Amino acid sequence: MRLSRAEYKEIVKCTEHLRPTRQCMKILRERFPNHSQSTLLSIFSLEYQKRTKRTISRHHAPDSIESYYQRYLSEAKARPSVPVLLELANEVDLSPALMARVIVDRFLQDQEGGVSSKQVLNSMLREPSLIPDQALANHVYQCTINDCCYGPLVDCIKHSIGQEAEVLLRDKLKERNLSFLDENQLRSKGYDKTPDIILEVPIAVEGHIVHWIESKASFGDDHSHRTYLNEQFWSYWNRFGPGLVIYWHGFIGELDSQRDRGILLKDCFPSDIVTLCHGTSPATTD
């Protein structure tokens, strides 16, 4: 979905006071019924991550950690059937999964009498049943399943969505009998930094030559697109020539401003592909 900057800013403004729980998506869907859930979730996730980077240091301050932990212990004892850890995370505007990490880390320090092992901590967050305190395990589980931006469940979902997008891209190329090398094949040939797809025979899309395709299972906002340009896309352009970036969850339309310099943006696989036979004579692949 290609959004104007004005449409994007309207969505962002609506996300400013939302918390990263499943309920926030219901609010966004009701407010913006013409936008896909994947686009809204991706925008919200990117915005909440920016918010978290601005505030995470105060949540990790020793006095904040101790305050959160003591409040959790008190509330969990007083209201054992209430998701008090989730409530606390929402109250202080910290991701539920990140709050769970803070509390479990502090709990392990009491249990082990010192700094907890990162490996043990991560294992318990991935599998809360490993936490020796059953009540805490339940609260961590509630935080994990209700967080739509952070945590092991979100990481798995994002990885799966990214893999699914890459498979879809390869399937679309095969349907059109386009010869290509994927990232794994390129790395086996010794390339260290590559796009997802290198086309063995270039194509033209909307009059622009394309030698490579990058798949992004996210929304393309200003910050992420600028980062990708500097860290990935321009280096691909320098090595392989002009290319195509697919933001499967949409992007700000005004960012598609580098076409003449060799980077084209789309929100889906292009339908009007022309194969450049031997690099010169075009032939449509329908």
C-alpha positions in Angstrom: 0.0 0.0 0.0 1.5 3.3 -1.2 0.6 6.1 1.3 1.0 9.8 0.9 3.0 11.5 3.6 -0.1 13.1 4.9 -1.9 9.8 5.3 1.2 8.3 7.0 1.4 11.3 9.4 -2.3 10.9 10.3 -1.7 7.2 11.3 1.4 8.1 13.2 -0.4 10.7 15.2 -3.0 8.2 16.1 -0.3 5.8 17.4 1.3 8.3 19.8 -0.7 7.3 22.9 -1.3 3.7 22.1 0.4 0.8 23.9 1.9 -2.2 22.1 -0.9 -4.7 23.0 -3.3 -6.5 20.7 -6.0 -4.0 21.6 -4.1 -1.2 19.8 -4.6 -3.0 16.5 -8.4 -3.0 17.0 -8.3 0.8 17.5 -6.2 1.3 14.4 -8.4 -0.9 12.2 -11.5 1.0 13.4 -9.9 4.3 12.8 -8.4 3.4 9.4 -10.6 0.7 7.8 -9.2 1.3 4.3 -5.7 0.3 5.2 -4.5 -3.2 5.6 -3.8 -4.6 9.1 -0.2 -5.5 8.1 0.5 -1.9 7.0 -1.0 -0.5 10.2 0.9 -3.0 12.4 4.1 -2.3 10.7 3.8 1.5 11.0 2.8 1.1 14.7 5.7 -1.2 15.4 8.2 1.1 13.8 6.9 4.1 15.7 6.8 2.3 19.0 10.4 1.1 18.5 11.4 4.8 18.0 9.5 5.7 21.2 11.2 2.9 23.1 14.7 4.0 22.0 14.0 7.4 23.4 12.8 6.2 26.8 14.5 2.8 27.4 17.3 4.2 29.5 15.0 5.5 32.3 13.3 2.1 32.5 16.7 0.4 32.9 17.9 2.8 35.7 18.5 0.8 38.9 15.9 2.7 40.9 13.3 2.1 38.2 14.0 -1.6 38.0 13.8 -1.9 41.8 10.5 0.1 41.9 9.0 -2.1 39.1 10.0 -5.3 40.8 8.7 -4.3 44.2 5.5 -3.1 42.7 5.1 -6.4 40.9 5.7 -8.4 44.0 3.2 -6.4 46.0 0.5 -6.4 43.3 0.9 -10.1 42.4 0.4 -11.0 46.1 -2.6 -8.7 46.5 -4.3 -9.6 43.2 -3.1 -13.0 42.2 -5.7 -13.5 39.4 -5.0 -10.1 37.7 -2.4 -9.6 34.9 -0.5 -7.1 37.1 2.7 -7.2 35.1 0.9 -6.4 31.9 -1.0 -3.6 33.7 2.3 -2.2 35.0 3.9 -2.3 31.6 1.0 -0.3 30.1 1.0 2.2 33.0 4.6 3.2 32.6 4.5 2.8 28.7 7.0 0.0 28.4 6.6 -2.9 26.1 5.1 -5.9 28.0 7.8 -8.2 26.7 10.5 -5.8 27.7 8.9 -5.3 31.2 8.9 -9.1 31.5 12.6 -9.2 30.7 13.3 -6.5 33.4 11.3 -8.4 36.1 12.7 -11.9 35.3 16.2 -10.5 35.2 15.7 -8.9 38.7 14.0 -12.2 39.9 17.0 -14.2 38.8 19.4 -11.9 40.6 17.6 -12.8 43.9 17.6 -16.5 43.0 21.2 -16.7 42.0 22.6 -14.0 44.3 24.2 -12.0 41.5 24.1 -11.1 37.8 21.9 -13.5 35.9 23.0 -15.4 32.8 21.8 -13.9 29.6 21.3 -17.4 28.1 19.2 -18.5 31.1 17.2 -15.3 30.9 16.5 -15.7 27.2 15.5 -19.3 27.7 13.0 -18.4 30.4 11.5 -15.6 28.2 11.1 -18.0 25.3 9.7 -20.7 27.5 8.1 -19.2 30.7 7.5 -22.7 32.1 11.2 -22.8 33.0 10.7 -19.9 35.5 10.7 -21.6 38.9 8.0 -19.2 40.2 4.7 -20.3 38.7 2.9 -17.0 39.2 5.7 -15.1 37.5 5.8 -17.6 34.7 2.1 -16.9 34.1 2.6 -13.1 34.1 5.5 -13.4 31.7 3.4 -15.5 29.4 0.6 -12.9 29.5 3.0 -10.2 28.6 4.5 -12.2 25.7 1.2 -13.1 24.0 -0.2 -9.6 24.3 2.9 -7.7 23.0 2.7 -6.9 19.3 6.1 -5.2 19.0 8.7 -7.0 21.1 9.4 -10.4 22.5 10.2 -14.0 21.4 6.7 -14.5 19.9 7.0 -11.3 17.8 10.5 -12.2 16.7 9.3 -15.6 15.4 6.3 -14.0 13.6 8.5 -11.4 12.0 11.0 -14.0 10.9 8.2 -16.1 9.4 6.7 -13.2 7.6 10.1 -12.2 6.1 10.7 -15.8 4.9 7.2 -15.9 3.5 7.8 -12.7 1.5 11.0 -14.1 0.1 9.3 -17.3 -0.9 6.5 -15.3 -2.6 9.1 -13.3 -4.5 10.9 -16.4 -5.8 7.6 -18.0 -6.8 6.6 -14.9 -8.8 10.0 -14.9 -10.6 9.6 -18.6 -11.4 6.1 -18.1 -12.7 7.5 -15.7 -15.2 10.4 -18.0 -16.1 12.9 -15.4 -15.0 16.4 -16.7 -14.2 17.9 -15.6 -10.9 20.2 -16.3 -8.1 18.9 -15.9 -4.5 20.9 -14.8 -1.4 22.0 -18.3 -0.4 23.3 -19.0 -3.9 25.1 -15.7 -4.0 26.8 -16.3 -0.7 27.9 -19.7 -1.8 29.7 -17.9 -4.6 31.6 -15.7 -2.2 29.4 -12.6 -2.1 29.3 -11.1 1.5 26.6 -8.4 1.1 23.9 -9.1 -1.4 20.3 -8.3 -2.2 17.7 -11.1 -1.9 17.7 -11.6 -5.7 20.1 -11.1 -8.6 18.5 -11.4 -12.0 20.7 -13.3 -14.5 18.9 -11.5 -17.3 17.8 -7.9 -16.4 14.3 -6.8 -16.6 12.5 -3.4 -17.1 9.8 -2.3 -14.8 7.8 0.9 -15.7 10.6 1.8 -18.1 13.4 1.3 -15.5 16.1 -1.4 -15.8 16.3 -3.8 -12.8 19.3 -6.0 -12.1 18.4 -7.0 -8.5 15.4 -7.2 -6.2 15.3 -6.6 -2.4 12.3 -7.9 -0.4 11.3 -6.0 2.8 8.5 -7.4 4.9 7.8 -4.1 6.5 6.5 -0.6 5.9 9.0 1.9 4.3 9.0 5.0 6.4 11.6 7.9 6.3 13.9 6.5 8.9 14.0 2.9 7.8 14.3 3.7 4.1 17.1 6.2 4.7 18.9 3.6 6.8 18.4 0.9 4.1 19.6 3.3 1.4 22.8 4.1 3.2 23.6 0.6 4.5 22.3 -1.6 1.7 20.6 -0.2 -1.4 23.4 2.1 -2.6 26.0 -0.6 -2.1 23.9 -3.0 -4.2 23.6 -0.3 -6.8 27.4 0.2 -6.9 28.1 -3.5 -7.3 25.2 -4.7 -9.4 23.5 -1.7 -11.0 20.0 -0.4 -10.7 17.4 -2.4 -8.7 13.9 -2.8 -7.3 12.9 -2.7 -3.6 9.5 -4.3 -2.7 8.0 -3.0 0.6 5.3 -5.6 1.0 3.6 -3.7 3.8 3.6 -0.4 1.9 5.7 2.8 2.0 5.5 6.6 1.9 4.9 7.4 -1.8 7.2 10.4 -1.7 10.2 8.2 -0.9 10.0 6.7 -4.4 12.3 9.5 -5.6 15.4 7.7 -6.7 14.1 6.1 -9.9 16.3 8.1 -12.2 19.3 7.2 -10.0 18.5 3.5 -10.2 16.4 2.5 -7.2 12.7 1.8 -7.8 10.1 1.2 -5.0 7.0 -1.0 -5.3 4.5 -2.4 -2.7 3.9 -5.6 -4.7 5.5 -7.7 -7.4 5.3 -5.8 -10.6 2.9 -7.0 -13.2 4.3 -5.2 -16.3 7.7 -6.9 -16.5 9.8 -6.6 -19.7 12.8 -8.9 -20.1 15.8 -7.3 -21.7 17.1 -10.0 -24.0 20.8 -9.9 -24.3 20.7 -6.6 -22.4 19.1 -4.7 -25.3 16.0 -6.0 -27.0 12.9 -5.9 -24.7 10.5 -8.8 -24.6 7.4 -8.8 -22.4 7.0 -11.8 -20.0 3.2 -12.5 -19.9 
